[in-house]
Amino acid sequence: MGRLVLVRHGQACAFTDDPDRLSETGWQQCQILGRYWKSHGIRFDLAFHGSLRRQRESYEAAAQGYGGDGGDFPAATELPGLDEYEAQDVIAEVAPRLAATDPSFAPLWQAWLDGRDSADRNRPFQRMFEAVMERWVEGKMQEPDLVPWQQFRERVETTLAQLRDTPGRGLRLVAFTSGGPIGVALQSCLGAPARAALDINWRVRNSSLTSFLYQGSRFSLDAFNETPHLASSPDLVTFR
């Protein structure tokens, strides 16, 4: 059977002007991951990453950790189908309009505006963002500049099928992606409701490993959200 390992990118620079890049912690998480793979004799036949900078940098950091200059790690193929949904567009464009038309959402948006410069800003952000995403998955937002949930899901599922169709028997594949596609992968694999993809997404750790076994039409979950490489560094375990 083949094995597909999905790696969530390392911690990115959230709440900055350039959020699509790894933080210092994110680089460290993925370099440690590469060293962990190397020290445990774990190898991969093929590697992939999405087109987002934080996904590419996660691959680069892991490759460096694996082989110093990255030479011992397989070169990566870029697959835009591994990209995350456009969270920044949702926050900048969709959320303000939703707050103006949805009385139940308006307080959450205002709480985020009031707290976005505070040390505890992640809490109001998460509440606001979860509310937006729930409406997105349920199809309650008909925004012209927002990709529908079903389209995002189909894009991810098509990319996963493409990976499983890679020629060769018993291949070990690794793909650096984001929480959204990982949530879709589990939701699709387990036949769970659409909402489950979001619930999974919120719990996926940075640089974590989610593994699947596949053969023909069979696609089975083997492990979820593992961070064995951070076992001795619990302070490096992050969710955003």
C-alpha positions in Angstrom: 0.0 0.0 0.0 1.0 3.6 -0.6 1.3 6.1 2.2 0.4 9.8 2.0 1.6 12.1 4.8 0.0 15.6 5.0 2.1 18.1 6.9 0.5 21.3 8.1 2.9 24.2 7.6 4.9 25.6 10.5 3.7 28.6 12.5 3.2 31.6 10.2 3.3 35.3 11.0 -0.3 35.8 11.8 -1.6 39.3 12.5 1.2 40.9 10.5 1.4 42.7 7.2 3.0 39.6 5.7 1.2 36.6 7.2 2.1 34.1 4.4 5.6 33.3 5.7 7.0 31.2 8.5 7.8 32.7 11.9 11.1 31.8 13.5 9.2 29.2 15.5 7.7 27.9 12.3 11.1 27.4 10.7 12.3 25.7 13.9 9.3 23.3 14.0 9.9 22.1 10.4 13.7 21.8 10.7 13.2 19.6 13.8 10.7 17.6 11.8 13.3 17.0 9.0 15.9 15.9 11.6 13.3 13.6 13.2 12.6 11.9 9.9 16.3 11.5 9.2 17.2 10.1 12.6 14.3 7.6 12.5 15.2 6.4 9.0 11.9 7.7 7.5 12.2 8.4 3.8 9.9 9.7 1.1 9.8 8.9 -2.6 8.1 12.1 -3.7 7.4 15.5 -2.0 4.8 18.2 -2.8 3.8 21.6 -1.5 1.1 24.2 -2.3 1.9 27.5 -3.9 1.7 29.5 -0.7 4.9 30.8 0.7 4.4 29.3 4.2 3.9 25.9 2.6 7.0 26.1 0.5 9.1 27.4 3.3 7.9 24.5 5.5 9.1 22.1 2.9 12.4 23.9 2.6 12.9 23.9 6.4 12.2 20.2 6.7 14.5 19.4 3.7 17.3 21.4 5.4 16.7 19.6 8.7 16.8 16.2 6.9 19.9 16.7 4.9 21.7 19.9 5.8 21.5 21.4 2.4 18.3 19.6 1.6 20.1 17.3 -0.9 19.0 14.1 0.7 15.3 15.0 0.6 13.3 14.6 -2.6 12.8 17.8 -4.7 9.2 19.1 -4.4 6.5 19.5 -7.0 4.2 22.5 -6.5 0.5 21.7 -6.4 -1.8 24.7 -6.0 -4.6 22.3 -5.1 -2.9 22.0 -1.7 -3.5 25.7 -1.0 -5.6 27.0 1.9 -8.8 28.9 1.4 -8.5 32.7 1.1 -8.7 33.5 4.8 -7.3 37.0 4.4 -9.9 37.9 1.8 -12.6 36.7 4.1 -11.4 38.9 6.9 -10.8 42.0 4.8 -13.7 41.9 2.4 -16.5 39.4 3.5 -16.6 39.8 7.3 -17.3 43.6 7.3 -20.1 43.2 4.9 -21.5 40.3 6.9 -21.4 42.3 10.1 -23.5 45.0 8.4 -26.2 42.6 7.4 -26.2 39.9 10.1 -27.1 41.1 13.6 -25.9 37.8 15.2 -22.4 38.2 13.7 -22.0 42.0 14.2 -21.0 41.7 18.0 -18.3 39.1 17.1 -16.9 41.4 14.4 -16.9 44.4 16.8 -15.2 42.3 19.5 -12.4 41.5 17.1 -12.0 45.1 16.1 -11.8 46.2 19.7 -9.4 43.5 20.7 -7.1 43.1 17.6 -4.3 45.1 19.1 -4.4 43.3 22.5 -2.1 40.6 23.7 -5.2 38.2 23.8 -6.3 39.0 20.3 -6.4 35.4 19.2 -9.5 34.7 21.3 -11.8 37.3 19.7 -10.3 36.5 16.3 -11.0 32.8 16.6 -14.6 33.4 17.6 -15.3 35.8 14.8 -13.5 33.6 12.2 -15.2 30.4 13.2 -18.6 32.1 12.8 -17.7 33.3 9.3 -16.4 29.8 8.3 -19.5 28.1 9.6 -21.7 30.3 7.3 -19.3 29.6 4.4 -19.5 25.8 4.8 -23.3 26.0 5.2 -23.6 28.0 2.0 -25.2 31.0 3.7 -22.8 33.5 2.2 -23.3 34.4 -1.5 -20.3 36.7 -1.9 -19.1 37.3 -5.5 -15.4 37.4 -4.4 -15.6 34.3 -2.1 -14.9 30.8 -3.5 -17.8 28.5 -2.5 -17.0 25.8 0.1 -18.0 23.1 -2.3 -15.6 24.4 -4.9 -12.8 24.5 -2.4 -13.6 21.0 -1.2 -13.7 19.6 -4.8 -10.4 21.2 -5.6 -8.7 19.5 -2.6 -10.3 16.1 -3.3 -9.2 16.3 -6.9 -5.6 17.0 -5.7 -5.7 14.1 -3.2 -6.9 11.8 -6.0 -4.1 13.0 -8.2 -1.6 12.2 -5.5 -3.0 8.7 -5.0 -2.8 8.1 -8.8 0.9 8.8 -8.8 2.5 5.8 -10.8 4.3 3.3 -8.6 3.5 0.7 -6.0 4.0 1.3 -2.3 5.1 4.9 -2.6 5.7 7.1 0.4 4.4 10.6 -0.4 4.7 13.8 1.7 2.7 17.0 1.0 3.1 20.3 2.8 -0.3 22.0 3.0 -2.6 23.7 5.5 -5.3 23.0 8.0 -8.2 23.5 5.6 -7.1 20.8 3.1 -6.2 18.4 6.0 -9.7 18.9 7.4 -11.2 18.1 3.9 -9.0 15.1 3.6 -10.3 13.6 6.9 -13.9 14.6 6.3 -13.8 13.0 2.9 -12.0 9.9 4.1 -14.3 9.3 7.0 -17.5 10.3 5.2 -18.3 12.9 7.9 -20.5 15.9 7.5 -19.1 19.1 5.9 -19.0 20.8 9.3 -16.5 18.2 10.5 -13.8 19.6 8.1 -14.0 22.9 10.0 -13.9 21.3 13.5 -10.8 19.3 12.4 -9.2 22.4 10.9 -9.3 24.3 14.2 -7.3 21.5 16.0 -4.5 20.9 13.5 -1.2 21.7 15.0 1.6 23.5 13.1 4.0 21.0 11.5 1.8 18.1 12.5 1.6 14.9 10.5 -1.7 13.3 9.3 -1.1 10.0 7.4 -3.3 8.0 5.1 -2.8 4.5 3.5 -4.1 4.1 -0.1 -4.5 1.4 -2.7 -6.8 1.6 -5.6 -10.0 3.2 -4.4 -9.1 2.5 -0.8 -8.1 5.6 1.2 -7.8 5.0 5.0 -6.7 7.2 7.9 -3.6 5.9 9.7 -2.7 8.8 12.0 -4.0 12.3 12.8 -2.3 15.5 14.0 0.9 13.9 15.3 3.9 15.9 16.5 6.4 13.3 17.7 9.3 15.5 16.6 8.2 18.1 19.2 7.8 15.6 22.1 10.9 17.1 23.9 9.9 20.7 23.0 6.3 21.2 24.1 6.8 24.9 24.0 7.0 24.6 20.2 3.5 23.1 19.9 1.3 25.8 18.3 -2.0 26.1 16.5 -1.6 29.5 14.8 
